[in-house]
């Protein structure tokens, strides 16, 4: 039995190390891509978080680029969840743990379904500064993927026309900050992702106000 456990541990360790190596190689490939890749944004978020950070992820944070070491530091959708829960959940986390840094990572579809006007109002009114990071790929990709999967030879796939999935023209989500006394920034250059995250966190930590980063990512 002991030998079996040792062999199993070696197998799992080798598999894990191969996954980490693949993630590092992927990051090297995409770090300078423009429009920005999800993996690069995820890596930059990993660089700015600390042990006192809670991540609330609605879809787009890529966990191959994030190291999670602290219990209770990461929350994502259950199979029963509906699109748009992320913004409210992030405010709930901040309300429950005001000493923590809360970063909400959402797609732009999830952001719109999350009633952002109400969420940003509540953040300001109840002094719940959260960093909201929008992975904006101008597409409702959950629907597009599902359509491809169910109808791989259907009209949409054959014509490359995907009604109700393209979210263009894309709103200037960062300008929501203008009416909620928040910090807002549009990010289109991969070299600016990390500095923008730090500026957003400075608003959260030092200015005690929410921040909204609209990061333009690659359209699928």
C-alpha positions in Angstrom: 0.0 0.0 0.0 2.8 2.4 0.9 4.5 1.8 -2.4 1.3 2.5 -4.3 0.9 5.8 -2.4 4.4 6.9 -3.3 4.0 6.0 -6.9 0.6 7.8 -7.0 2.2 10.9 -5.5 5.0 10.9 -8.0 2.5 10.6 -10.9 0.4 13.4 -9.6 3.4 15.6 -8.9 4.7 15.1 -12.4 1.3 15.9 -13.9 1.1 19.1 -11.8 4.6 20.2 -12.8 3.8 19.6 -16.5 0.7 21.7 -16.1 2.7 24.5 -14.5 5.3 24.4 -17.3 2.6 24.6 -19.9 1.1 27.6 -18.2 4.5 29.3 -18.1 5.1 28.6 -21.8 1.6 29.9 -22.6 2.2 33.1 -20.7 5.5 33.7 -22.6 3.5 33.4 -25.9 0.7 35.8 -25.0 2.2 38.4 -22.7 2.7 41.0 -25.5 -0.5 40.1 -27.5 -2.8 42.9 -28.4 -5.8 42.7 -28.0 -4.9 41.4 -24.6 -5.1 37.7 -23.7 -7.1 36.5 -20.6 -4.0 34.6 -19.3 -1.9 37.8 -19.2 -4.6 39.7 -17.3 -4.9 36.8 -14.9 -1.1 36.6 -14.3 -1.0 40.4 -13.6 -3.9 40.0 -11.0 -1.8 37.2 -9.4 1.1 39.6 -9.2 -0.9 42.3 -7.3 -2.9 40.1 -4.9 -1.7 39.2 -1.5 -2.7 36.9 1.4 -5.4 39.4 2.4 -7.0 39.4 -1.1 -10.3 37.8 -2.0 -11.0 37.0 -5.6 -14.6 36.8 -6.8 -14.5 35.3 -10.3 -17.4 35.2 -12.8 -15.9 33.2 -15.6 -12.8 34.9 -17.0 -9.9 34.7 -14.5 -7.7 31.9 -15.8 -6.6 29.8 -12.8 -3.6 28.4 -14.6 -2.0 31.8 -14.0 -3.1 32.3 -10.4 -1.6 30.8 -7.3 -4.2 30.2 -4.6 -2.7 29.4 -1.2 -5.1 30.9 1.4 -8.5 29.2 2.3 -11.4 31.5 1.6 -9.5 33.6 -0.9 -11.3 32.5 -4.1 -15.0 32.3 -5.0 -16.6 31.3 -8.3 -19.9 30.3 -9.7 -21.6 27.0 -8.7 -23.5 25.0 -11.4 -26.7 26.5 -10.0 -25.6 30.2 -10.3 -27.0 32.6 -12.9 -25.1 35.1 -14.9 -24.6 38.4 -13.2 -24.0 37.3 -9.6 -20.3 38.4 -9.4 -20.7 42.2 -8.7 -23.1 41.6 -5.8 -21.1 38.8 -4.4 -18.0 41.0 -4.4 -19.8 43.6 -2.4 -21.0 40.9 0.0 -17.4 39.8 0.5 -16.3 43.3 1.3 -19.2 43.8 3.7 -18.3 40.5 5.5 -14.6 41.2 5.5 -14.0 44.9 5.3 -10.3 44.5 6.2 -9.7 42.4 3.0 -9.0 43.5 -0.5 -11.7 42.3 -2.9 -11.1 42.0 -6.6 -14.1 41.1 -8.8 -13.1 39.6 -12.2 -16.0 39.5 -14.7 -16.7 39.3 -18.4 -18.5 42.3 -19.9 -21.7 40.2 -20.3 -21.6 39.2 -16.7 -20.9 42.9 -15.8 -24.0 44.1 -17.7 -26.2 41.3 -16.2 -24.9 42.2 -12.7 -26.9 45.5 -12.6 -23.7 47.7 -12.5 -25.5 50.9 -11.7 -27.0 49.4 -8.6 -23.8 47.7 -7.7 -21.6 50.8 -8.0 -24.3 52.8 -6.1 -24.2 50.3 -3.2 -20.4 50.3 -3.2 -20.3 54.1 -2.8 -23.2 54.4 -0.5 -22.1 51.7 2.0 -18.3 52.5 1.6 -17.4 49.1 0.1 -14.4 49.8 -2.1 -13.9 46.9 -4.6 -11.6 46.6 -7.6 -13.8 45.6 -10.5 -11.8 44.1 -13.5 -13.8 43.7 -16.7 -12.4 41.1 -19.2 -13.9 42.8 -22.2 -13.7 40.5 -25.3 -16.8 42.1 -26.9 -18.5 38.7 -27.0 -21.0 36.7 -25.0 -18.8 33.7 -25.4 -20.8 31.3 -23.2 -23.6 31.4 -25.7 -21.2 31.2 -28.7 -19.4 28.2 -27.3 -22.7 26.5 -26.6 -24.0 27.1 -30.1 -20.8 25.7 -31.6 -21.1 22.7 -29.4 -24.7 21.9 -30.0 -24.8 22.9 -33.7 -21.3 22.4 -35.1 -22.6 22.2 -38.6 -25.4 24.7 -38.2 -26.1 28.0 -40.0 -24.2 30.1 -37.4 -21.0 28.0 -37.7 -21.2 27.8 -41.5 -21.7 31.5 -42.0 -19.6 32.6 -39.0 -22.6 34.7 -37.9 -23.5 34.6 -34.2 -26.6 36.6 -33.4 -27.0 37.8 -29.8 -23.4 36.9 -29.0 -21.3 39.8 -30.3 -21.4 42.6 -27.8 -20.4 45.4 -30.1 -20.1 48.3 -30.2 -18.6 47.9 -26.8 -19.7 50.5 -24.1 -17.1 52.6 -22.3 -17.5 50.7 -19.1 -14.8 52.6 -17.4 -16.9 55.8 -17.6 -19.3 54.3 -15.1 -16.8 55.6 -12.6 -17.6 59.2 -13.6 -21.1 59.1 -11.9 -20.1 57.0 -8.9 -17.0 58.9 -7.6 -14.9 55.9 -8.6 -11.6 55.4 -10.3 -12.0 54.2 -14.0 -9.5 53.3 -16.7 -9.6 51.8 -20.2 -6.7 49.4 -20.8 -5.7 48.3 -24.3 -1.9 47.9 -24.0 -0.7 44.6 -22.4 2.2 46.6 -20.8 -0.3 48.8 -19.0 -2.3 46.0 -17.3 -0.1 45.7 -14.3 0.3 49.4 -13.7 -3.5 49.9 -14.2 -4.2 47.2 -11.6 -1.9 49.0 -9.2 -3.6 52.3 -9.8 -6.9 50.7 -9.2 -5.8 49.2 -6.0 -4.3 52.5 -4.9 -7.8 54.0 -5.3 -9.3 51.2 -3.2 -6.7 51.2 -0.5 -5.7 54.9 -0.2 -8.7 56.8 -1.5 -11.2 54.3 -0.1 -13.3 54.3 -3.3 -14.1 51.6 -5.9 -12.2 51.2 -9.1 -13.4 50.0 -12.6 -10.9 48.7 -15.1 -12.2 48.0 -18.6 -9.5 45.7 -20.2 -10.0 45.2 -23.9 -9.2 41.5 -24.5 -9.0 39.3 -27.6 -12.3 38.7 -29.4 -12.9 34.9 -29.7 
